[in-house]
Amino acid sequence: MTKTRQLCLVGCLVALWALPAEAQPRRPGGPPFRRGGESAQPPLAKGEAEKRILDTLQQFQETGPHFQNVPMSDGRMLRVLAEAVNAQHVVEFGTSTGYSGLWFALALHRTGGKLTTFEIDPGRAAAARKQFEQAGVGHLITIVEGDAHETAKRLKGPIDVVFIDADKEGYVDYLNKVLPLVRPGGLILAHNVSPAMAADGYVKAVTSNPDLETVFYQEGGGLSITLKKR
């Protein structure tokens, strides 16, 4: 698939997810499909490797939502976007216990890419490492422990997808650190962000830069999706 077709696919997917429920596609004779939320039909495994990852994600949900750093609907969107752009290098700020990283892993084990994820809390990093090994994706993921405002200075490009889900006051700094490394046509995703936060420094940064195009996906926890223009 060419990069132009990949970007068209990404745009169509985001537009579909952003539709109100009443405008969603319908099953024949049935109610609208839900947009990736917890009550939607769960993802179907294509092969044993994918099943192992999905089984680990299911255990997260059974343990309780406080172990999930993103809702399932947002996790599914992360996977779709990363796979749609054929991501080879994904960077995540805020590993937490590894839930979002597993969604990226669903894409990366197909694209052959890798995830570099930053976590300041050693306990969470250890929990995430255990989950990644259980899911069989530890070889795809590098966890960097410590203050990402410092450790991220060692990052190298090109980066295809960035996911920011750490200290809110640090979002702009993370953006400034990675933006020069993101390839043209790459994506910067930020969690717990909405267009209503117009006064927020991060929202201003991604909506006032002519090199960027930002849309907002409001299912789940709120996700801004920023394209670095070619």
N, C-alpha and C positions, 0 to 999 in steps of 0.2 A: 504494500500500500504506500503511495507517495505521501510526502509530508502535507501537501495541500489537501489530499483526501482525508488524512488523519485529522487535520484542523477542522474540516467541514463536519466530520463525525463528532468531534468534541462539541462543536457549537450546537449541533442538532440534539445531542444527548442532554446538554445543559438546558436548552430551551424546553425539551420535553419534561424534564424533572421540575422545571419552574412553573409548569401549567397548574392552574387550580384543579382541585380534585375532580370537579364536575366536567372538566375538559380533558381528563385523562382518557386514554384508549380503554375500551370496555371489552370484557369477555362476551362472546355471543350469548345474549340473554341474561347476562350477569351484571354485577356492579362494577364500577371503575376499578382498574388496577390501582393498588396503592403504590406510592412513589418510592419504593425501596425501603419502607419503614419496617418496624419489627413485626407488624401483622401481615406483611406481604409474603408471598411464597418465598421460602428461603432459597439461597443460591444452590444450584445443582452442581455436583462435583463432576468434572471431566477428568477422569483418571484417578489413580490412587494417591498421587502426590497432592492433588487439589483436595481430595477427600480428607487427607490427614490435616491440612491447614484448616479446613472448614470444621472438622471435629474439634480442633483446639479452640476455634472461635466460639463454637457452641458451648463449650465448657465455661468460657468467659460469661456467656449470657446466663447460664445456670447458676454461676457463682453469685452474680448480682451486678446491677448496672454501675455500682461504685467502682468496679474494677475496669470498666470500659472508659477510656478517655474520649471516645466519640460515640454517638449513637450508631447503630448498625446502618441506618440509612446513609450517614455520612461516610462510614467505612466503605460501603459499596460504591459510592461516588469516587472515593479515592482510588479504588481498584480500577474502575472503568476509565478514569482519566489517565492513569499511569499506563494502562495497557493500550489505550487509544493512541497515545503519542509514542508508543514503543520505547518507553523509558529505559535507559541504560544506567542512569545514575539518579537516584532519588535521595534527597536530603530532608531529614525531619528534625525539627526542634521541639523536644518534649516527647521522649519515648514513652513515659509513664510505665505501665506494666506490659506494654507491647501489643495492645489490641489493634491500634491503627497500623502498626508495623506489619501485622499479619495480613491485613487487607492489601497493603502494598506488595507483600510477598506473593499473594495470589496472582498479581500482574507480573512481578519480576521473574517468577519461575517460568513464565511463558516467554518473556522478552529477553531473558538472559542477562538482566540487569542486576544492580546491587543497591542496597539501602545503607546510607550512613545516618545514624540516628543519635541525637545528643540528649543526655539526661544528667541532671545535676544531683539527683538523689540516688545514693548507692543501693538502697533497698529496692527501689523501683527498677533500677537497672538490672539487678540480680534476678528479680521476678520476671522481667521481660526476657532476659537471656534464657531462663528456664522454659518459658513458653515457646520461644523460637526453636529451641532444640527439640522440644516435644513435637512441634509441628514439622520438623525436618527441614527448616529453612535457615538454620544458624549460619550456614556457609554463605548465605546471600546477604547477611546483615552484619554491619560493624557498629557496635555500641560505643560511643565516646562519652566517658564519664567526666563530670566537672562542669564548670561554668561555661556554657556555650558562647557567651559573649567573648571569651578568650580563646577557647579551643577551636571555634569555627574559623579563626584566622588562618588555620592550616588547610582549609578546604581548597581543592583545586577543581577547575571546571574541565569540560563542560558539564553542567547540571541540567537535567531534563525537567525535573519536577521538584519543587520545594514545598514542604508542609510545615507551617508555623502554628504551634499549639503549646506554647510555653508561657512564660511570664508576660502578661499583657503589656506592661510598660516597656518591654523589650522588643516588641514587634518591629518597630521602625529600624532599630539597630540591626536586627536579623536581616531585614529586607536590604538595608544598605550594604551589608557584608556579602550577601549572595547574589544580588542583582547583576554585578559585573560578570559573574561566573555562569549565570543561566544562559543557555544557548538561545539565539533568536528562534522564536516559535515555542520556547519552553513555558512552563506554567509555574506560578507562585500561588499556593493555596494557603489561606489563613482561616483558622477556626474561631468560632464565637465572634464573628464579625458580620455586621449588617449595614445596609445603606442608611439606616436611621442614625448610625453613629457618625454623622457627617463631620462633627467637630473632632473626632478621634484622629490622632496624628497618623496612624497607619492608613485609615480610610482616605484621608487627604492625600497621602503619599501615592497611593495606587490609583487614585481617580483624577489627579491633577498633572500627571506626567504623560506627555504626548507619546512616549515610547511604550506605554502600557495601555491595555484595554482590560477593564475589570467588570465582571458581572457577579451577582450575588445569588447564591442558592440557599433558600431559606428552609428547606426540609431539615429536620434534626436540629443540630446546634447552631446553624448559621455558618455558611462557608463563603468566603470571597474567592473568586477564581480569576486570576490575573494572567493575561497573555503578554509575554514580552514580544513586541512586534518585530517582524523581520525588517 
